[in-house]
């Protein structure tokens, strides 16, 4: 039976099963629609962008109307929300591996019978090929049986070496996993215990409050009506007895005195007797009014929390030259890495596939303006450069400025928040329009609240959901600060170590702490810590720049080629 050549078989399979009907190329990041037709992620995003009407679009294959998922803000996020076609991805990977293996060991000539092995070229060849093309002094062609006998001792040794390597690597992996999981679990147990302690403290406070209410009720309890009646009865009886005992003409003076006394005191005694029912009624009208917030918890029980497992992956943005990734940004379609050491912007797809790069001298920090445009600052250059990141990256233009800026953040009114420092003059933050005109400035010196400076090294900047400006002071102040767009200070917190970079989602503020190998989350409105996102045991070494988009955090490492993708 004739067997198809690997390249021909791969071509047939690709054409029949693995070709996107939009771009007519092999699938890249295939996404499956509800009608089970699949397309490249980028092709699907562009199709949705061009054809969506009233929150729907039609499948390019069967024209089925498909609802755009809620909570998606652009076509790329919409396309990303559909399920990945894992079967197609695995087929493409398997086919690529098969073709690679076959092309590595099988010569390109033909499907001729392979009968010889050339030790000089380390290649299996046909008899004709051995005679015609393997005639160099280094060539040593022998038939397959002799070649097998010759390499058999070496194969045995290689097998033993490989088996030893497999055992050793598996052992190291098991030890590493056990150590990492154990350490991570221990930290998580401590976090649970801390939460449990807070619950105990809350319960103790509630118990003390209940006890206080009981004491208050007991202390406010007045004497009962019966006690008051006894007192009044004794007084009346006494007066009545005295009056009767003195009823004699010989005691006329005493009788008249008691007459006057009883006449004067009788209305008061009658009033006290009439007031007793009212007092008794008031005494029994008290009522406990519970806290409505607690009642809502009792009526709607909630879980204390859950164990959240963070999915962490990474890839290496390799460089042939010394590198330092100063910043990172996610535009939705692409991951943009700033290689400041070599003056390059590097672009990757969400699956970490390299797309292209743009050479840009002195490139420093980056901010995303839209799905297709970014802005970058540049060391020593008095300008902000606008870069298009569509099908091809290119410089769109420049905004001329009077200073050289470091940090940059895009504002919702169309301007920028920028920062500058040179180690000599006071550092500052400025609000700038798209024309380069500065509207407001705040300096790091002096600090109006004390002798220490407000900030020293304003490196990275970002904006919150409400449009406020957050700045990391990468200095001994360890401060992270939040300003309004009028540069009025909203809050300032000193963290446990120097904060480097920050990025916001709708609710949280994510901050990298290089010295502690951690990424933490803060509340946007007040800067208080929520939780630790990445712990020391998770394997990041000096997390540096950070960017959030659609549930994914991209984090670079200081002076490392590793870029981590954290799915929250």
VENURLIN-V533494 format. One record per residue. RES is the residue in three letters. PSI is psi in degrees with one decimal (none if undefined). Layout:
res={RES/RES}
psi={PSI/PSI}
This chain:
res={UNK/UNK/UNK/UNK/UNK/UNK/UNK/UNK/UNK/UNK/UNK/UNK/UNK/UNK/UNK/UNK/UNK/UNK/UNK/UNK/UNK/UNK/UNK/UNK/UNK/UNK/UNK/UNK/UNK/UNK/UNK/UNK/UNK/UNK/UNK/UNK/UNK/UNK/UNK/UNK/UNK/UNK/UNK/UNK/UNK/UNK/UNK/UNK/UNK/UNK/UNK/UNK/UNK/UNK/UNK/UNK/UNK/UNK/UNK/UNK/UNK/UNK/UNK/UNK/UNK/UNK/UNK/UNK/UNK/UNK/UNK/UNK/UNK/UNK/UNK/UNK/UNK/UNK/UNK/UNK/UNK/UNK/UNK/UNK/UNK/UNK/UNK/UNK/UNK/UNK/UNK/UNK/UNK/UNK/UNK/UNK/UNK/UNK/UNK/UNK/UNK/UNK/UNK/UNK/UNK/UNK/UNK/UNK/UNK/UNK/UNK/UNK/UNK/UNK/UNK/UNK/UNK/UNK/UNK/UNK/UNK/UNK/UNK/UNK/UNK/UNK/UNK/UNK/UNK/UNK/UNK/UNK/UNK/UNK/UNK/UNK/UNK/UNK/UNK/UNK/UNK/UNK/UNK/UNK/UNK/UNK/UNK/UNK/UNK/UNK/UNK/UNK/UNK/UNK/UNK/UNK/UNK/UNK/UNK/UNK/UNK/UNK/UNK/UNK/UNK/UNK/UNK/UNK/UNK/UNK/UNK/UNK/UNK/UNK/UNK/UNK/UNK/UNK/UNK/UNK/UNK/UNK/UNK/UNK/UNK/UNK/UNK/UNK/UNK/UNK/UNK/UNK/UNK/UNK/UNK/UNK/UNK/UNK/UNK/UNK/UNK/UNK/UNK/UNK/UNK/UNK/UNK/UNK/UNK/UNK/UNK/UNK/UNK/UNK/UNK/UNK/UNK/UNK/UNK/UNK/UNK/UNK/UNK/UNK/UNK/UNK/UNK/UNK/UNK/UNK/UNK/UNK/UNK/UNK/UNK/UNK/UNK/UNK/UNK/UNK/UNK/UNK/UNK/UNK/UNK/UNK/UNK/UNK/UNK/UNK/UNK/UNK/UNK/UNK/UNK/UNK/UNK/UNK/UNK/UNK/UNK/UNK/UNK/UNK/UNK/UNK/UNK/UNK/UNK/UNK/UNK/UNK/UNK/UNK/UNK/UNK/UNK/UNK/UNK/UNK/UNK/UNK/UNK/UNK/UNK/UNK/UNK/UNK/UNK/UNK/UNK/UNK/UNK/UNK/UNK/UNK/UNK/UNK/UNK/UNK/UNK/UNK/UNK/UNK/UNK/UNK/UNK/UNK/UNK/UNK/UNK/UNK/UNK/UNK/UNK/UNK/UNK/UNK/UNK/UNK/UNK/UNK/UNK/UNK/UNK/UNK/UNK/UNK/UNK/UNK/UNK/UNK/UNK/UNK/UNK/UNK/UNK/UNK/UNK/UNK/UNK/UNK/UNK/UNK/UNK/UNK/UNK/UNK/UNK/UNK/UNK/UNK/UNK/UNK/UNK/UNK/UNK/UNK/UNK/UNK/UNK/UNK/UNK/UNK/UNK/UNK/UNK/UNK/UNK/UNK/UNK/UNK/UNK/UNK/UNK/UNK/UNK/UNK/UNK/UNK/UNK/UNK/UNK/UNK/UNK/UNK/UNK/UNK/UNK/UNK/UNK/UNK/UNK/UNK/UNK/UNK/UNK/UNK/UNK/UNK/UNK/UNK/UNK/UNK/UNK/UNK/UNK/UNK/UNK/UNK/UNK/UNK/UNK/UNK/UNK/UNK/UNK/UNK/UNK/UNK/UNK/UNK/UNK/UNK/UNK/UNK/UNK/UNK/UNK/UNK/UNK/UNK/UNK/UNK/UNK/UNK/UNK/UNK/UNK/UNK/UNK/UNK/UNK/UNK/UNK/UNK/UNK/UNK/UNK/UNK/UNK/UNK/UNK/UNK/UNK/UNK/UNK/UNK/UNK/UNK/UNK/UNK/UNK/UNK/UNK/UNK/UNK/UNK/UNK/UNK/UNK/UNK/UNK/UNK/UNK/UNK/UNK/UNK/UNK/UNK/UNK/UNK/UNK/UNK/UNK/UNK/UNK/UNK/UNK/UNK/UNK/UNK/UNK/UNK/UNK/UNK/UNK/UNK/UNK/UNK/UNK/UNK/UNK/UNK/UNK/UNK/UNK/UNK/UNK/UNK/UNK/UNK/UNK/UNK/UNK/UNK/UNK/UNK/UNK/UNK/UNK/UNK/UNK/UNK/UNK/UNK/UNK/UNK/UNK/UNK/UNK/UNK/UNK/UNK/UNK/UNK/UNK/UNK/UNK/UNK/UNK/UNK/UNK/UNK/UNK/UNK/UNK/UNK/UNK/UNK/UNK/UNK/UNK/UNK/UNK/UNK/UNK/UNK/UNK/UNK/UNK/UNK/UNK/UNK/UNK/UNK/UNK/UNK}
psi={133.9/137.7/132.0/143.3/141.5/-45.4/-37.3/-40.2/-43.5/-40.5/-44.2/-44.2/-43.2/-46.1/-36.5/-35.5/-26.2/25.2/129.5/130.9/-6.8/-54.1/-10.8/24.8/171.2/142.8/141.3/119.2/60.5/136.3/138.8/128.3/166.1/-25.9/3.6/15.4/140.4/149.6/159.5/145.8/-47.5/-41.0/-42.8/-41.2/-43.6/-36.6/-44.2/-43.1/-37.0/-24.0/-8.3/137.8/125.9/43.6/14.8/163.2/166.5/142.3/130.7/-17.9/-57.1/3.7/20.6/133.3/127.1/132.3/133.6/126.6/147.1/160.9/23.2/135.2/-16.6/173.4/-34.6/-43.7/-35.5/-48.6/-38.1/-24.4/-18.5/156.0/140.3/140.2/87.4/-32.5/-46.1/-43.4/-42.7/-37.7/-44.4/-43.5/-45.4/-41.7/-42.9/-42.7/-41.0/-45.0/-39.8/-44.5/-42.5/-39.6/-17.7/-37.4/-18.5/127.4/156.9/-17.4/-69.5/-168.3/30.4/157.7/127.0/118.6/-11.5/156.8/127.7/113.3/-27.3/-41.6/-8.0/53.9/141.1/129.9/165.5/166.8/-43.6/-42.5/-38.8/-38.2/-43.8/-36.0/-12.4/68.6/12.0/162.4/-23.7/-13.5/143.8/87.6/126.6/159.9/163.7/-36.0/-44.4/-40.3/-40.9/-45.5/-36.5/-38.4/-7.3/-47.1/-39.9/-37.7/-41.3/-45.3/-41.8/-40.8/-44.9/-41.1/-43.8/-41.9/-41.2/-40.0/-39.5/-46.1/-44.0/-45.2/-39.3/-39.0/-44.4/-40.9/-42.4/-43.7/-43.2/-43.3/-43.5/-42.8/-43.0/-46.8/-41.0/-46.3/-43.6/-42.5/-38.6/-42.6/-40.0/-40.0/-40.9/-37.6/-41.0/-42.2/-39.1/-41.8/-40.1/-39.4/-38.7/-39.1/-42.5/-43.9/-40.4/-43.8/-39.9/-41.2/-39.3/-42.7/-43.6/-38.3/-41.6/-43.4/-40.4/-39.7/-40.2/-44.1/-41.4/-41.1/-42.2/-40.2/-27.8/-0.5/122.6/161.8/145.7/167.6/-35.4/-41.4/-43.4/-40.0/-40.0/-44.8/-46.8/-40.0/-40.4/-40.8/-45.6/-43.9/-41.4/-46.0/-39.7/-42.7/-43.9/-40.8/-42.4/-40.5/-30.1/1.1/85.7/144.9/-29.9/-22.2/33.8/-41.6/-42.6/-41.3/-42.8/-38.2/-43.7/-32.5/-46.9/-42.2/-45.7/-40.1/-41.0/-36.4/-18.0/-45.7/-38.5/-41.4/-40.2/-39.1/-41.6/-41.0/-40.4/-30.4/-19.9/-46.2/-38.5/-44.6/-40.4/-41.5/-43.7/-38.5/-29.3/15.0/4.2/150.2/139.6/127.1/104.4/159.8/124.9/-33.1/-43.2/-38.6/-39.1/-33.1/-41.7/-40.5/-25.8/78.5/138.9/156.8/150.2/-22.3/-168.2/161.4/116.2/117.7/122.9/127.6/118.4/124.3/163.7/161.7/166.9/117.2/79.4/148.5/140.2/-16.7/165.5/139.0/164.1/113.7/100.9/-30.9/166.8/148.0/146.8/123.2/-5.2/-54.7/-38.9/158.9/120.2/125.2/133.0/107.6/86.3/-28.3/-37.9/3.2/51.6/143.1/123.1/138.3/135.3/153.2/171.5/-19.9/14.2/13.6/128.2/134.9/-63.3/-179.4/160.4/124.4/127.9/106.9/143.5/22.7/140.7/-80.4/162.0/146.7/144.2/124.7/-39.9/-176.6/-26.2/11.1/138.9/164.1/141.4/145.7/163.4/127.7/131.4/-2.4/128.9/64.5/155.6/128.5/131.6/130.5/131.1/133.9/49.9/-132.7/-25.0/140.0/131.1/158.0/121.0/-34.2/-175.6/148.3/114.2/135.4/168.0/-9.4/165.7/122.2/156.6/-74.4/155.1/141.7/135.2/131.0/153.4/-11.1/6.6/0.9/-165.0/149.6/127.6/155.7/156.6/149.6/147.0/2.7/-9.2/-64.1/161.0/136.9/162.0/165.1/137.7/150.7/125.0/141.8/172.1/-10.5/-0.1/0.1/131.0/128.7/-37.0/153.3/141.6/135.5/152.8/-20.8/143.5/166.5/119.7/-16.2/6.7/-169.7/-25.5/149.7/153.0/-43.2/155.6/-44.4/80.0/96.9/-73.0/148.7/152.3/173.5/147.7/177.9/-36.5/-0.9/3.3/161.6/126.2/133.9/134.3/126.3/100.6/72.5/-175.4/-13.6/-28.1/25.4/144.7/130.5/152.3/127.6/154.0/173.3/-4.7/8.3/33.9/130.6/122.6/-47.8/158.8/127.5/140.6/120.5/179.5/-22.2/176.6/122.2/138.8/-59.3/155.7/151.9/149.7/144.1/-155.1/-27.6/-35.9/160.4/115.5/132.5/136.8/139.0/89.4/-40.4/-24.5/1.3/44.4/155.5/125.7/162.1/133.5/159.0/133.0/-38.3/-24.9/-4.6/4.2/147.0/134.5/-57.3/171.1/122.8/-50.7/125.2/171.6/-31.2/-6.8/-5.9/2.5/136.3/110.2/67.6/133.7/-91.2/150.9/146.4/136.9/141.4/126.0/48.2/7.4/130.3/128.1/128.5/128.3/164.8/146.4/121.5/44.2/152.7/-1.8/134.9/124.0/138.0/118.8/115.7/113.5/none}
